[in-house]
Amino acid sequence: MEARIVGGGIGGLAAAAGLTLAGWRVHVYERADALADDGTGLGMWPRALRALDALGLGDELRRRAAPQQPGVIRTCDGRTLATIDTERIRRRAGETVHVVARPDLLALLFESLPGGTVHFGEQAPDDVDADVVIGADGARSAVRRRLFGARYGLRDTGKTVWRGVLDVRVEGAGEVWGPGAKFGYTPLTGGRTNFYAVLPVASPAGDPVRERELLLGHFGRWPEPVPSILRQADPARLLRHGLRYLGPKLPSYVSGHTALIGDAAHAMTPDLGQGACQALIDGLTLARCLAPASTGDDIATALRDYDRHRRGPTQRIATAAHLVGRLSTARRATRVRDVLVRAAAAV
């Protein structure tokens, strides 16, 4: 059996790894000339780690990642709203969240594939005769548009996020909330720190130095280590993009012999840190559903099973992420929000 995968990101490479283990012939078509070498930290939650374990990659991921540090959610005037209890996650799930740099995760998945599986700098051929086509081509998915039309596209939140990696380790982890804005940070391996900042501004890119001045102008009086991180950050290495999500929700993740995974199926805001995790789980689940298929009828059943397993959970997570994003960057009634968050944390 043969699969063609459009897109060589996290979901596409995970699906390729799972199908290869199941004995399928796999071709991944990635428009970029090489694996992405930028991007910041990704939180790998226990279910995503178990997906990597199933691919035989979990232990190596743990070696390349850093366990999530205990932290705190604060207001911009320094009041504590909630603590990030990583030990509680460990007790409930068997292990804690691990934070890995995106390039390291991509490299890990890529290294697990046979040589020649990924075709860099190539578009997927139009005359695809594979048994299955997998759309893993991201939030602006051309495969999704071909299957379901332009009605299902990206919706703008009106906010922009800046992401970066500081070559200095900041102890602890945390997120700071202010009216209409927030800032977060967490350690990575190698003495580095992942950070992000969100502001309610339009997303076109500008001059890096002026953008850092914009960030310092807004966050410069926030509690440490926020100002120190921004002062030490290299403006040229800041990544900037608008925060968007897929809307309305897709009626299905499959059509004919084509399936959608990752951001192509359920692009979400990063407020729960689940985008990469869900792409990994999508890829593994699809591979498991397809593994025993040997006929066209088997494939149709497998794709229906994948849709049944993944569409509901991922769409609920996407909705929750959007709501958390609105809550954490609320401009009004922030004192009411803060009381509710403290009460929820206490429970």
matplotlib code that plots the C-alpha trace (Angstrom):
import matplotlib.pyplot as plt

x = [0.0, 1.2, 0.6, 1.4, 1.7, 1.5, 3.6, 6.7, 5.9, 5.3, 2.0, 3.2, 6.5, 4.7, 2.2, 5.1, 6.9, 3.8, 2.9, 6.5, 6.5, 3.3, 4.9, 3.5, 5.4, 5.4, 6.3, 6.3, 6.3, 7.6, 7.8, 10.7, 14.2, 15.0, 13.7, 12.7, 15.6, 13.7, 10.9, 10.7, 9.8, 7.0, 5.4, 5.1, 2.3, 2.1, -0.3, 2.1, 5.0, 3.1, 2.6, 6.3, 6.9, 4.7, 7.0, 10.0, 11.1, 10.0, 13.3, 15.3, 12.8, 13.2, 16.9, 16.6, 13.9, 13.8, 11.1, 8.7, 9.6, 7.1, 5.9, 3.3, 0.7, 0.8, -0.8, 1.3, 1.4, 2.9, -0.1, -0.2, -3.2, -2.2, 0.7, 1.8, 2.1, 4.2, 4.4, 0.6, 0.7, 3.4, 1.2, -1.9, -0.3, 2.8, 5.2, 5.4, 5.4, 8.7, 9.7, 11.6, 12.7, 10.7, 13.8, 14.9, 11.5, 11.4, 14.9, 14.0, 11.0, 12.9, 15.9, 13.5, 12.5, 14.2, 16.3, 14.4, 11.0, 10.9, 11.0, 12.2, 11.5, 8.7, 5.0, 2.9, 2.0, -1.5, -2.0, -1.8, -2.5, -1.6, -4.0, -4.2, -3.4, -2.7, -3.1, -0.5, 0.2, -0.5, -3.0, -3.3, -3.8, -4.3, -5.6, -8.3, -9.4, -9.6, -11.7, -14.0, -13.7, -12.9, -15.6, -13.3, -10.4, -8.3, -10.0, -8.0, -8.0, -6.7, -3.6, 0.1, 2.5, 6.3, 8.3, 12.0, 14.8, 17.2, 20.7, 20.5, 18.6, 15.9, 15.0, 11.4, 8.5, 5.6, 3.0, 2.1, -1.3, -2.2, -5.0, -5.0, -1.6, 0.5, 4.1, 5.3, 8.7, 10.1, 13.6, 14.9, 17.9, 21.3, 21.0, 18.3, 14.9, 11.8, 9.6, 6.6, 4.7, 1.2, -0.2, -3.5, -1.8, -1.9, 0.4, 2.5, 6.2, 8.2, 11.8, 13.1, 14.8, 11.6, 9.6, 11.7, 11.3, 7.5, 7.7, 9.9, 7.5, 4.6, 6.3, 9.3, 7.6, 6.2, 7.5, 10.9, 12.1, 10.0, 11.9, 15.3, 14.4, 13.4, 16.5, 18.7, 16.7, 18.2, 15.7, 16.7, 15.8, 12.2, 9.5, 6.3, 2.9, -0.8, -2.8, -5.4, -7.6, -9.6, -13.3, -15.9, -15.1, -14.7, -17.6, -15.1, -11.4, -11.7, -13.1, -12.7, -9.2, -7.8, -7.4, -6.4, -4.2, -2.6, -3.2, -4.7, -7.6, -7.8, -5.5, -5.8, -4.4, -1.4, -3.0, -3.1, 0.2, -1.5, -1.0, 2.1, 0.9, -2.4, -0.6, 1.6, -1.4, -3.3, -0.4, 0.0, -3.8, -4.2, -1.3, -2.8, -6.2, -4.6, -2.0, -4.2, -5.9, -5.3, -8.3, -10.2, -13.0, -10.6, -9.1, -12.5, -13.3, -9.9, -10.4, -13.9, -12.3, -9.6, -12.2, -14.3, -11.3, -9.8, -12.3, -14.3, -11.3, -9.2, -12.1, -12.9, -9.3, -9.3, -12.4, -10.9, -7.6, -9.5, -11.5, -8.3, -6.7, -9.6, -9.6, -5.8, -5.7, -9.0, -9.0, -12.0, -13.3, -9.8, -10.4, -13.4, -11.3, -8.5, -10.9, -12.3, -8.9, -7.8, -10.9, -10.4, -6.8, -7.7, -10.2]
y = [0.0, 3.5, 6.9, 10.4, 13.0, 16.7, 18.6, 17.6, 19.2, 17.5, 15.8, 14.8, 13.3, 11.5, 9.9, 8.9, 7.3, 5.4, 4.2, 3.2, 1.0, -0.6, -1.6, 1.1, 2.8, 6.5, 9.7, 13.0, 16.2, 19.3, 22.6, 24.0, 23.0, 21.6, 21.0, 24.2, 25.4, 28.1, 28.0, 28.0, 25.6, 23.1, 21.5, 17.8, 16.6, 13.0, 11.8, 13.2, 11.5, 8.2, 8.7, 9.2, 6.1, 4.1, 5.3, 4.2, 7.8, 8.7, 8.1, 10.1, 13.0, 13.0, 13.2, 16.2, 18.0, 19.6, 18.7, 21.6, 23.6, 24.5, 28.0, 30.6, 32.7, 36.3, 39.6, 42.5, 44.1, 41.0, 39.3, 35.5, 34.0, 30.3, 27.9, 25.5, 22.2, 19.9, 17.3, 17.0, 16.3, 13.7, 12.0, 12.0, 11.1, 9.2, 11.9, 15.6, 17.9, 18.1, 21.2, 20.7, 23.1, 22.7, 22.0, 19.2, 17.5, 17.8, 16.4, 13.5, 12.5, 12.9, 10.8, 7.9, 7.7, 5.7, 7.8, 9.3, 9.3, 13.1, 15.0, 18.5, 21.4, 19.5, 20.0, 16.8, 15.6, 16.4, 12.9, 11.2, 7.4, 6.5, 4.5, 7.4, 11.1, 12.9, 16.7, 17.8, 21.2, 23.5, 26.2, 27.5, 24.0, 23.8, 20.2, 21.4, 24.1, 21.6, 19.3, 21.7, 25.1, 28.6, 28.7, 26.9, 29.2, 31.1, 33.6, 36.5, 37.1, 40.6, 39.7, 39.2, 36.9, 37.3, 34.2, 33.8, 31.7, 33.4, 31.9, 32.4, 30.1, 31.7, 29.6, 28.6, 29.0, 31.4, 33.5, 37.1, 38.5, 42.1, 43.9, 42.8, 41.3, 38.4, 37.2, 33.6, 31.9, 28.4, 26.9, 24.7, 22.4, 23.8, 26.8, 28.5, 30.0, 29.9, 33.0, 34.6, 37.9, 38.7, 42.1, 43.3, 44.8, 44.0, 41.4, 42.7, 42.4, 45.6, 46.6, 44.1, 46.8, 48.9, 45.8, 45.1, 48.7, 48.2, 45.2, 46.9, 49.9, 47.6, 45.0, 47.0, 47.6, 44.2, 41.9, 40.2, 38.3, 39.8, 43.0, 41.3, 38.6, 41.3, 43.4, 40.3, 39.0, 39.3, 41.4, 39.6, 36.2, 37.2, 35.4, 37.3, 36.3, 37.0, 34.6, 32.8, 29.7, 27.6, 28.5, 27.2, 23.7, 21.1, 18.7, 15.9, 15.3, 12.9, 13.0, 10.1, 8.6, 11.9, 12.7, 16.0, 16.1, 18.8, 22.4, 21.6, 19.9, 22.0, 25.1, 26.5, 29.4, 28.4, 29.2, 25.6, 24.6, 21.7, 22.3, 20.2, 17.5, 17.1, 16.9, 14.1, 12.2, 12.7, 11.3, 8.2, 7.6, 7.8, 5.4, 2.9, 3.0, 2.5, -0.1, -3.3, -1.9, -3.9, -3.0, 0.1, -0.8, -1.3, 2.2, 3.8, 2.2, 3.2, 6.8, 6.9, 5.5, 8.2, 10.9, 9.4, 9.2, 12.6, 15.2, 15.6, 15.8, 18.2, 20.5, 20.7, 21.5, 24.2, 25.8, 25.7, 27.2, 30.1, 30.7, 30.7, 33.1, 35.5, 35.1, 35.6, 38.7, 40.3, 44.1, 44.6, 43.1, 41.8, 41.8, 39.5, 37.3, 37.2, 36.2, 33.4, 32.1, 32.0, 30.1, 27.6, 27.1, 26.5, 23.8]
z = [0.0, -0.8, 0.9, -0.4, 2.3, 1.4, 3.9, 5.9, 9.2, 12.5, 11.6, 8.2, 9.4, 12.3, 9.9, 7.6, 10.6, 11.7, 8.2, 7.4, 10.6, 9.3, 6.1, 3.8, 1.0, 1.9, -0.1, 1.7, -0.5, 1.3, -0.6, 1.5, 0.5, 4.0, 7.4, 9.2, 11.4, 13.3, 15.7, 19.5, 22.3, 22.0, 25.1, 24.7, 27.0, 28.2, 25.4, 22.8, 24.5, 24.4, 20.7, 20.2, 22.4, 19.9, 17.1, 19.0, 19.5, 23.0, 24.9, 22.4, 22.6, 26.4, 25.9, 23.6, 25.7, 29.1, 31.7, 32.1, 35.2, 37.9, 37.4, 38.1, 36.3, 37.5, 36.7, 35.2, 38.6, 40.2, 41.8, 41.7, 39.9, 39.8, 40.1, 37.4, 39.3, 37.2, 39.9, 39.9, 36.1, 36.8, 39.5, 37.2, 33.9, 34.9, 33.7, 33.2, 30.1, 28.2, 26.3, 23.0, 20.3, 17.1, 14.9, 17.3, 17.1, 13.3, 13.1, 15.4, 13.2, 10.0, 11.1, 11.8, 8.1, 5.3, 3.0, 0.1, 1.9, 2.0, -1.3, -0.4, -2.7, -4.5, -4.8, -4.6, -8.1, -9.3, -10.8, -7.5, -7.8, -4.2, -2.1, 0.4, 0.3, 3.5, 3.7, 6.3, 4.6, 7.5, 8.5, 5.0, 3.6, -0.2, 0.3, 2.7, 0.3, -2.5, -0.4, 1.3, -0.4, 0.8, 3.4, 5.9, 6.3, 8.9, 11.2, 12.6, 16.4, 16.0, 18.0, 17.1, 18.8, 18.9, 19.7, 20.5, 22.1, 24.5, 24.7, 28.5, 30.9, 33.0, 36.0, 36.4, 34.0, 33.9, 32.2, 32.9, 32.0, 31.5, 29.9, 26.2, 26.4, 27.9, 28.1, 28.8, 29.2, 29.9, 30.0, 27.1, 27.1, 26.4, 28.8, 26.6, 27.3, 25.2, 25.3, 23.6, 23.8, 22.6, 21.8, 20.2, 17.1, 13.4, 12.1, 9.1, 9.9, 10.5, 11.5, 14.1, 16.3, 16.3, 17.1, 20.1, 21.2, 20.8, 23.1, 25.7, 25.6, 26.5, 28.7, 30.1, 33.5, 33.9, 36.6, 36.1, 34.2, 31.4, 30.8, 31.2, 28.6, 26.1, 26.6, 26.0, 23.0, 19.5, 17.5, 14.3, 15.7, 16.8, 14.9, 14.4, 13.1, 13.6, 15.8, 13.7, 13.9, 11.6, 11.3, 11.0, 12.2, 9.4, 9.0, 8.4, 8.3, 5.4, 1.9, -0.5, 0.0, 1.4, 5.1, 6.8, 9.9, 12.1, 11.4, 8.0, 10.0, 13.1, 13.2, 16.7, 18.7, 20.8, 24.2, 25.4, 23.8, 22.1, 18.3, 17.9, 20.3, 18.5, 15.1, 16.5, 17.8, 14.5, 12.5, 14.8, 15.0, 11.2, 10.7, 13.2, 11.6, 8.1, 9.2, 8.6, 5.4, 2.2, 0.0, -1.0, 1.3, 4.2, 3.6, 3.5, 6.9, 8.3, 7.3, 8.9, 12.1, 12.1, 11.7, 14.5, 16.8, 16.2, 15.0, 18.2, 20.6, 18.4, 17.8, 21.5, 22.2, 19.5, 21.1, 24.5, 23.3, 21.7, 24.9, 27.0, 24.6, 25.0, 28.8, 29.3, 27.1, 28.2, 28.2, 30.5, 33.7, 34.4, 38.2, 37.8, 35.5, 38.1, 40.9, 38.7, 37.8, 41.4, 42.4, 39.6, 40.5, 44.1, 43.1]

ax = plt.figure().add_subplot(projection="3d")
ax.plot(x, y, z, "-o")
ax.set_aspect("equal")
plt.show()
